[in-house]
């Protein structure tokens, strides 16, 4: 008899394609993520110390951050606003009453001996995120809560074999912890959700999403169960800060748990870390429960009470969110769902694309779909090859617009456009597409007289093939190729096709 599903179960029907086959049958992964996102702000959550990457050790530490006697925290209103903005972007409940608690534990980089966090009354309640898979399907991940808390400092173990150094620059930096419900069923889904969450936060401007600097990282709560049974015991993989590492860590951990269970063992609830070199997780400590931290309301901070008018003002000034932008790109520019998704997945891509479309309109063009094709295919492929983001593109948006305008007006063909693009890339945008066409003599031949002359010569030289076309219309392609070759690829393909059909009686 199967056990009833947990009350936290999302109710999603089981998907056998996501099951992991063990020695004794199939298993299902059940996961939730706790995402730690550094709030984009100039100063820390409870002090006026600066926030930033690259400062020398302990150069951005106030007396409050260092827990000097008599120092009291003062809440940063802007960080509260950023949390509310994020909650609205997640379609979540904004709690007008929230409160900070002390989470007590001792570690060298936590000078207070406790972390100021929110356990019982978070600033943001339940919400949801719609996540798109690569195949175009989607699923929903429910958000359980978002709370504000201060980050700890950093312990440095590799400067001295006999000592650990402490850098408190990060101590007190504002974090948003975004906790999902256990709605994820594969490593691919976890990565897709993490990517979508990052996109939303970057659009909102509430976190820069820089995982390399640790500004966005995730704790992955992984468990396995037999399909249809209750949730298993979870293990938490701490501080995963790359999409690839997340996928590897989850897959290893799921397999580890399955092997233990199939051998008759049981899973211990614990905190684990991922070794990216050995591609494995290993135990850090047994998983603490809330009572181990001795939570209690912080006596130095008043509860946070928000006015509804203030929340609504933030809502009115929200930027266009990724899902809304995708819908608009499809309806306004006639893009496919796939192309729209590729463009909106990074805000810089969406901004670049729209800038190119606006420039094309200035030039008198209107083919926004063609702009998308050149942006998502040629440009992004070349940038990826060079390891660059679109924000680092040597070609400004007006260059892509100029190239599309030349195609639209039949100055060049799509094939010639690839050659023009190569010259644009080599010149790093220093010369316009029109100037490249003029300089290299790449203008398309649209003179029907010149094209007709080439066609007549080819038909006269190949009478047997011309005779075959009536019986095999597909042989027309050979003639098209010969004409394009004779004109060095410059003939207008549409004109070539039309004239050939007339000449060959098709």
N, C-alpha and C positions, 0 to 999 in steps of 0.2 A: 504493500500500500504506500503510495507516495505521500510525503508530508505536504501540508498546505503551504502555499507560497507566503513569503514574508509580507507583512502589510506595506512594506516599502517597495514591493515589486511594482515595476512600471506597467504591468499588464500586457507587455509586448508579447505577441505569440512567439514561441520558440522557433529559431531559424536553424534547421539542421546543417545548413552550409557553414555555420559558424562553430559547430561542435568540434571538439578536439577528440580524436580517437585514441583511447588508451588501450591497454592490454585486455581490459575487462569490459570494454564498451565505451560509449560516447560520454563526454563531459562538456559542461557549459561554463564559460567564464562569466562571472558577475563582478562588475567594477563600478566604482565611483571615483572621482578625482577631487582633490582639494588643491585648488590653484592659488598660489601666492603671487599676487601682482603688485609690484611697487607703484604706489600712487605717484603720478606725474605732478610734482610740486617742487617749489624752490627751497622749501624749508621742511623740517621734520614734523612729526605728528604732535609732539608736545613741547617743542623748543624752537628757538629761532635759528638754530644751526643750519648751515647750508646742506643741500643734498646734491650730490654730483659724483661722477666717476672720474678717477684719475688723480685725486688729491693725494698728498703724502700721508703716511700713517698718522692717525689721530690729529689731523689738521681741521677736521670738521666736527668737533666735539664740544658741546656746551657743558656747563656745570650740571645741567639737568641730565644730559645723556650720560655723564660720568657718575651720576648718583651722589653728588656731593651733599653733605648734610644740610638740611633746611631748604633744599631746592624743590620747588613744586611744579608739576606739569601744567601747561596751559594749552588747551585744545586748539588745534589749527582749523579754523572754520573752512578754509579752502579744501582741506582734505575731506571734510565732511561733505562738502558740495560735490567733490569728485566721486565719492562713494554713492551718493544719491543719484548722480548722473549715470553711473554704471548700473545701478539697480534699475533705473528707467530703461536703459538700453537692453537689459535682460528681461524686460516685461515683468518685473518683479514687484512685490509689495514693498512700499517704503514705509517703514515703521516710524511713526511720529515720536514714539518714545523709545529710546535705547539707553544702554548704560555700560560703562566700562568696568571690567573685573580684573583682579590680579591673579595671574597664573603663576604659582610659585614653583620655581626650580632653581638649582644652583649650577652655574657654569661660568668659566672664567670670562667669557665675552658678554655676560649679562650682569653688569655691575650692581644693579638694583637687587638682584636675587629673585626677581619676579619680572614677568612680562605683562604689560597692560594690554588687555585684549577684551573681547566681548563674547561671553558664553551664553548667558541666559536671555539677554535682550539685545540681539544684533540690530544693526541699523537697517538692514534689508532682509526681507523674508523670502517667500517662495516665488520663483519665476520659471522661465523656460528658455531653451535655446534650440532653434531649428537648425539641424546639421545636414549638409549635403554630402553624399558619398560621391566617389569618382564616377560611378555609373549613372549618376543623375537622380537616383532615388534619395530619399531623405528620412530622417528619424528625429525624434524630439528627446532632449535631455532635460529633465526637471532640475531646477536649482533649489536646493534646500534653504540656503542662507548666504548672505555676504556680510562679513563683519570686518571692522577695522581693528588693527593691532599694530604694535611697534615691532620693528625688526630687532634682532640681536646684533652684536658686533661680529667680528671675524677672528678666529684663532688661527695662527700661522705656525705650522709645525716644521717647516723645512728650512728655516733660516739658521737653526742651531740644533745640533744633535742632542743637546742636554737641556733645552729650554723651549717653551712655547711662548710666542709673542702674541699680543692682543692688539687689534686695530678696531677702535670704536667708531670709525667714520660712519659705518652703516647703522650703528645702534640708535634706535629711536626713529629711524626712517619709517614712514607710513606704509603699511601693507594693507591690501584688501585680500582677505581669504574667501574665495568663492567655492562653496561646497556643493557638489552635485549629489543627487540621489543615485542609487546603484542601478543606473539605466544602461550601462555600456556592456556589450557582449563580445567584444573582440578588440584586439590591439589596434586594428584599423579604425574602428569606431572611436576609440579613445584618442587617437591622433587627430582624426577629423574634428572631433569636438574641441580639442585643445587649440587647433588651428582656427576654428570658427570663433572661439572665445577670444583669442588673441586679436583677430581681425576686428571684432566689435570694440574691444578696449582701445585699439589704436585709432579707429575711426572717431571714437568719443573723445580721444585725447586724455584719457584718464590713466593710461599706462603706455610706455613706449614699446612694450613687448620685446625688449632686447633680452633674449634668453642667454646669449653668450655672457652678458654681464650679470646674470642672475636676477634681472629685473622681473622676470616671469618664469616661474618654475612650478612643478606639480608634485604632489604626493599621490601615488597611485595605490588605492585600496583594492587589492586583488583577492578574489576567492573563486573556488570552483564548486560545482554541484552536479549531480546527475540531473538531466533535463526533467523539469517538472517538480523537483524536490525543493525543500526550503534552502535558504542561503547557507553556504558553508562559512567556516571561520576565515576571516580576512587577515591578510598581512599588508602592511603599509610600506611601500617603497618610497623612500624620502628623496626630495629635491632633484627630480629629473628635469633637466633643462634643455632637452633637444628632442625633436620629433623621432629621430632614429633611435635614440637611447630609450625613449618611452616604449616604442614598439618592441625592441629587444628585451627590455626589462620585464614587460608584461608577459611576453611569450615564454621566457625562461621561467618566471615565477609560477605561471599556470602549470607548466610541465612538471616543475618541482613538486608542487602540491599534489598533482595527480599521481605521481609515482609513489609518494608517501601514503596516500589513501589506498591505492591499489595494493600496496604491500601490507595493509592492515594497520597502519599508523594513524596518528591524528595530527591535525595542524595546530600549532601553537600560535596564538595571536601575538604578533610581534612587529617591531619596526625593523626594516631591512634597508640596505643600501645597494645600489647597482654599481658593479665594477665594469666600466665600459671597455677595459682592456681584455679581461677574461670573459666578458659578456655573461655575467652571472650575478645573482643577488646573494648577499650574505647577511647574516643576522647582526643587528646593532644592539638591540635591547628588547626586553619584553614590552609589549604594548601597554602604555599607561592608561588608566581610566581617569575620569574627571576628578574622582576623589583623591587620587594621588597628587594632583596639583594644588589641592586645598584652595580652590577658587573662592573668592569673596569679593563683594563690591569694592572698587577702589575708593577709599575715603577722601582722596585728594581731588576727585573729579565729580562734578555734579552730573546727574542724568542729562542726556541730550533730548531736548524737546523741540521738534521742528514744526513750523507753521505751514499749514496746507498751501497758503499763497506762495510761500518761498519755494516749495516743491513744484508747484505748477509753473512758476516762473522758469525754473530749471528745465522743466519738460518742454515749454514753449521754445526754448533756445537750443534744443538738441539738434545735432547735425543729422543729415540724412544717413540712416543706418544701412548696413550692407544689404539686408534683404529688400529694403525699399529701393535702394539704388539698382539692384538687380532687376526688379520688376520694371522700373522706369527705363532702364537700358533696353529691355525687351520690347516695351511698348513704344518708346520714343524713337529708338534707333533701329528697330527691326532685327535685333540680334537674336541668335539662338540662345537657349538657356545655358548651354555649355560655354559659349563665348562670353556671355554676360558674367557667368560665375568666375571664369578665369580672370576677367578684368577687375571685378569687385573684390577678389580675394586679398588684394593688397590695395590700400588706399592710394598709394603712389601710382599704381597702374591705372586705376579708375580716373584719377586726376589728369594723368598724361593723355589718356584716350579722349576725354572730353575736351581738353585743350586742343588736341589735333582736330577733332570734329569742328570746333568753333573756328579754327583757322581755315579749314576746308571751306566752310560757308563763306568766310571773307573772300576766299579765292574764287567763289562762284560755284563750288562743287557741292554735292549733296549725298554722296554715297558713304554713309556712316558705317555700313556693314563692311565695305572694303577697307576703311580705316582700321576696323577691328581685326580684320584678317592680317593686315600688315603688322599691326601691333602685337597680336598674340602669336603669330607664326614667325615671321622673319626677325622682328626686333627682339622679342623675348628669347628666341632660340639663340641668337647671336650673343645677347647679354649673358645667358646661362653658360654658354661656351667660354666666355671670358670671366665668369665668376662675378658678374656685376648685377646689381639691382637696377630697376628702371630709373630710379632717382639718380643713378650714376651714368645714365645713357649719354653718349657723346652726341647723339642726334636729338635736337629739341623737337617738340611736337610739330612745329611748323614744317619741318623737313619731311615727316611722314605725310602731312597734309599736302605738301607740294608734290610729292611723288604720286599720291592718289589722284590729284587734280590733273596731272599729265596723262594718267591712264584713262580717266573719265573723258577727257577731251580728245582722245585718240592720238595724242602726240607720240606716245610710246605704247607698246603692247605690254601685257603682264610679264611676258618672257623677257623683254628688254628691261623692264622695271627691275628685275633681279640684278641685272648688270649695273644699272644705275645705283641700286642700293649698295652694291659692293663698293662703288666709288665713293658714295656718301660715307660709308663706314670708315674707309681708309682715310678720307679727308677729315674725319671727326667733326662733320657738320660745318666745315669751313667754307663749303661751296654748295650752292643750292642745287636741287635736282635739275631745274631748268638749265642752269649753267653747265652742269655735267653733260646733259643731252647735247647742248650746243657745242661744247668743247670736243666731245668724242664722236660727234656725228651719229648719234643714236636715234634720231627722229624717225618715227615710223613712216613707212611709205604708204600713203593713202591715195596716190595718183593712180586711178584705175587703168590709165593708159599704160603706165610702166608695169603694173602687175599683169595686165592682159598680155603684154609683149613677152614677159617671162613665161606665162602659161602657154602661149602659142608655140614658143621654142621647145618647151618640154614635151608637149603633145606631139609635135612634128618629129622629135627625136625618139619617141616611144609609141609608135602607132599600135603595136601589139597590145601594150598595156591599156591604151585608150579604148581599144575594142573590148577588153575584158570588163571594163567598168559597168557596162550595161547589164552584164550577167552577175557581176559581183560589185554592188555599190560600195562595199566596205573598202574596195581597192582605191577609193577616192583619197583615203588617208595617205597613200604613197605619193600621190601627186601634190597634196598639200605640203608634205615634207620636202619635196623637191623644189617647190616654189619658194618656200621659206629659206631653204638652203641657198637658192639662187639670189635671193634678195638679202642674204646675210641676216635673216631673222627679222628684218625690218618691215616686211609687208603686213598690212592689216589682215589678221586671220579671218575676220568675218568677210572682208572683201574677197579674199582668196577663195574661200568656200563658195561664195555666191557666184563668182565668175567661172570657177571650175565646173560647177553644176550646169551652168548655162552652156559652156563650151562642150561638155561631154554628154549633154542631153539628159540629164537626171532631173 
